[in-house]
Amino acid sequence: MEQFADSYRLAKEPQALVERLRLLPEFAHLRGSRIVCVFSERVPMLRGFPCAAFIGEPRVQGAFRPLFDWMVAQLCRPLLGAEDPEFLVIVDAALWPSLEKVQRERLVYHELCHLKAKENPETGEPRLHEDGRPQLQVVPHDVEIFEAEVARYGPEVCDLDALCTAIVEGQKRARKRAGAVA
């Protein structure tokens, strides 16, 4: 896997953001999880499209398996005391320096929003690992962005996308109307 050696490296600043953000109430379910952030020197691709970052389980089949096996062995296990990560956050290394501090935090926050606790479909209770930690799964967006992102960072997370801004403004108006009625 030497062809990957110059393409991926641990991402210390995003990793520090993960550690800080998982202390927020909305990420309480992530506190015992093993999440590792990695910079990619190649533009990350998700479903054939370039992206700033993505999160996923480091268990894949097919062409990407050698990459993930190498990444886990070389980068993640030393960081985690020989344990495997449960999730990897792959971040575009070239893009990261161009982001302002709040944009960096928002990007990591967004990726963490993709992790939800698995639930027992019959009871709605969280499924737990043997050690009592919640089992996690990667989930798609609520909308193009997460409602929690808008609540925390405001409509700027939409990058002024007209439709998203309209949704946020509609939510604000609805809350004002509900407050006026109550």
C-alpha positions in Angstrom: 0.0 0.0 0.0 2.9 2.3 -0.5 0.9 4.1 -3.2 -1.2 5.5 -0.4 1.6 6.5 2.0 1.8 10.1 0.6 -1.9 10.6 0.2 -3.3 10.2 3.8 -2.2 11.4 7.2 -3.7 12.0 10.6 -5.6 15.2 10.8 -4.8 16.6 14.3 -6.9 19.8 14.2 -10.1 18.1 13.0 -9.4 15.3 15.5 -9.2 17.9 18.3 -12.5 19.4 17.1 -14.1 15.9 17.2 -12.9 15.6 20.8 -14.3 19.0 21.8 -17.6 18.8 19.8 -18.5 15.3 21.2 -18.7 17.0 24.6 -21.8 18.9 23.4 -25.2 17.6 24.6 -26.2 16.7 21.0 -23.2 14.4 20.7 -23.4 12.6 24.1 -23.9 9.4 22.2 -20.5 9.8 20.6 -18.4 10.1 23.8 -17.0 6.6 23.9 -16.8 6.0 20.2 -13.5 5.6 18.3 -13.5 8.3 15.5 -10.3 9.1 13.7 -9.8 12.1 11.3 -7.5 11.7 8.3 -6.4 14.3 5.8 -6.6 13.2 2.1 -4.1 14.8 -0.3 -6.5 13.7 -3.1 -9.9 15.3 -3.3 -12.3 13.1 -1.4 -15.0 11.6 -3.5 -18.4 10.5 -2.3 -20.7 8.7 -4.7 -18.6 10.0 -7.6 -18.7 13.7 -6.5 -15.9 15.7 -4.9 -16.6 16.7 -1.3 -14.9 18.6 1.5 -15.2 15.7 3.9 -17.1 12.5 4.6 -17.5 10.1 7.4 -17.8 6.3 7.2 -17.0 3.0 8.7 -13.5 1.7 7.8 -15.0 -1.5 6.6 -15.3 -1.8 2.9 -15.2 -4.3 0.2 -13.8 -4.2 -3.3 -11.3 -1.7 -4.7 -11.2 0.5 -1.5 -10.4 -2.4 0.9 -6.6 -2.1 0.6 -6.8 1.6 1.2 -8.9 1.2 4.4 -6.9 -1.7 5.7 -3.7 0.3 5.2 -5.2 3.4 6.8 -6.4 1.5 9.8 -3.1 -0.3 10.4 -0.8 2.6 9.7 -2.7 5.6 11.0 -5.5 4.6 13.3 -4.3 1.8 15.5 -1.3 3.7 16.9 -3.6 6.6 17.8 -6.2 4.3 19.4 -3.8 2.0 21.4 -4.0 -0.8 18.8 -7.8 -0.7 18.6 -9.6 -0.2 15.3 -11.6 2.9 14.7 -15.4 2.7 14.4 -15.5 5.6 12.0 -13.2 7.6 9.8 -13.6 11.3 8.9 -11.8 11.9 5.6 -11.0 15.6 5.1 -9.7 17.4 2.0 -6.2 18.5 3.0 -6.0 21.1 0.4 -9.3 22.8 1.3 -8.8 22.8 5.1 -6.2 25.6 5.3 -8.5 27.9 3.3 -11.3 27.5 5.8 -11.9 30.0 8.6 -12.0 28.6 12.2 -15.8 28.5 12.3 -16.0 26.9 8.9 -13.6 24.2 10.1 -15.7 23.6 13.1 -18.9 23.5 11.1 -17.4 20.9 8.7 -16.5 18.6 11.5 -19.8 19.2 13.3 -21.6 18.3 10.1 -19.8 15.0 9.8 -20.5 14.1 13.4 -24.2 14.8 12.7 -24.1 11.8 10.4 -23.7 9.5 13.4 -26.8 8.4 15.2 -27.4 5.7 17.8 -28.9 2.5 16.5 -32.3 1.7 18.0 -34.2 -1.5 18.7 -37.0 -1.2 16.1 -39.6 -2.7 18.5 -38.8 -0.7 21.6 -37.0 2.4 20.3 -34.3 1.8 23.0 -30.7 2.4 21.9 -28.7 -0.7 21.0 -25.6 -1.0 23.1 -22.2 -2.6 22.8 -21.2 -5.1 25.4 -19.3 -2.3 27.3 -22.5 -0.2 27.4 -21.6 2.3 24.7 -24.3 3.0 22.1 -24.0 1.3 18.7 -23.7 3.9 16.0 -24.7 4.1 12.4 -24.1 6.6 9.6 -27.3 8.3 8.6 -28.1 10.6 5.6 -29.0 14.3 5.9 -32.2 15.4 7.4 -32.3 17.9 4.5 -29.3 19.1 2.5 -27.9 20.2 5.8 -28.8 19.1 9.3 -31.4 21.0 11.3 -28.9 20.9 14.2 -26.3 22.8 12.1 -28.8 25.6 11.3 -29.7 25.8 15.0 -26.1 26.0 16.1 -24.5 28.1 13.3 -27.3 29.9 11.6 -28.3 30.1 7.9 -24.6 30.7 7.0 -24.2 26.9 6.9 -26.3 27.0 3.7 -23.5 29.0 2.0 -26.4 31.4 1.1 -28.0 28.7 -1.1 -31.4 30.3 -1.9 -33.6 27.3 -1.2 -31.9 26.5 2.1 -32.0 30.1 3.3 -35.7 30.2 2.4 -36.3 27.1 4.5 -34.5 28.7 7.5 -36.3 31.9 7.1 -39.6 30.0 6.9 -38.7 28.2 10.1 -37.9 31.5 11.9 -41.2 33.0 10.8 -43.1 29.9 12.0 -41.4 30.1 15.4 -42.3 33.8 15.7 -45.9 33.2 14.7 -46.1 30.3 17.2 -44.6 32.6 19.9 -47.1 35.3 19.1 -50.0 32.9 19.3 -49.0 31.3 22.6 
